[in-house]
Amino acid sequence: MATDKRRRRWRLLFDVVVLLPLLYVMLRWFEHRQVYHPTHGFAATGAALNRPWEDITFPATDGVALNGWFFPAATNSPSSRLVVLHCHGNGGNISHRLEAAAGLLDLGVGVFLFDYRGYGRSAGRPSEDGTYRDAQGACAWLGRRGFADTNILVFGESLGGAVAAELARREPVGGLILQSTFTSIPDVGAELFPWLPVRWLAHTRYDTCAKLPLIRVPVLVLHSRTDTLIPFHHAERNFAAANEPKLLMELAGDHNDSVQTGRAELVEGMERFFRLIGRGASAASD
């Protein structure tokens, strides 16, 4: 009997010392695979837009080498002093965001696409804190390029919305645009995996909704009511949490095609946002 008790104690000790850490590592690996879906190969280059562009290498704030494409505004554009810093979603890389860049360039502003660490030709491995540092590095590059803080508009697509919100919290910028953005990773996880205790287990947060009350720049929320991945109620909660001035505009299409399907709505929303914040043609030329 005493021997059996000792065996059970050793078994319990083994479970605690070996199996629990292994389970923790597996959970973190599973979470990371769910959050980040980087692609290294490019589907196209910036040349596909048939306009001037630059292939840029720049550092994140912790020194990781990142890659980006800069598309200057047309020289005759009255909004040429404005630039949109585009923070993309969790899949693919910048080569899959040329449609979005084209729509934004139609507004007469400059556009800077960049890849987070571990995406495209950027070095490193993605992480929540890493993506925040990457966005800060991209913003700093635009500052070195000569753009005033108030002329940098941060555009976040899906997961990129959480990155953009954190950037607007950390750095002075002119405005924040959230396209198809969730309230937080635990909220999305709880909806996608209702049988798992996601809110308790989640290590990655990307809590957009919690950041918005801390942000004091104008906010535009763009979202489709037919988004089957990130339901529209995420946009409504984000919009409610944001400070004035703010604007909510509806896109068309599903989560991964709302820019293509809803390009007209995207351009209209951005134009209304420019008018809302007074950063249209006349303001941009000051």
ZIBELRA-V719986 format. One line per field, one symbol per residue. psi: psi as a letter, one per 20 degrees, with the letter a starting at -180 (. if undefined). burial: + if it has 16 or more other ideal C-beta (glycine too) atoms within 10 Angstrom, else -. A space follows every 50 residues. Layout:
# ZIBELRA-V719986
psi = ???
burial = ???
This chain:
# ZIBELRA-V719986
psi = ghghggghghgggggghggghgggghghgggghhgpmqphqphariihil rqrpopprqrijippqqrppoqqphjpikiiqqpoooraiqbahijjhgg ggghhhijrrpopqprpiqcjqrapqrghghghghhhgghghghijpqgi jopppppdhhhhghghghhhqprirppoolprgrghggghhhmiiqmghh hphpglnghhhhiipkqqppppqpijoignqhhgggggghhqqqqrppqp rraagjjhgghkgghgggghghgghgjkkbgghhi.
burial = ------------------------------+--+++-+---+---+--+- --+--+-+-++--+-++++++++---+-++++++++++++-+++++++-+ +++++-++++++++++++++++-+-+++-++++++++++-++----+--+ +++++++++++++++++++---++++++++++++++++++-------+-- -+-+-++++-++--+-++++++++-++--++--++-+++-++---+++++ +++-++-++-+++-++--++--++-++-++--++--
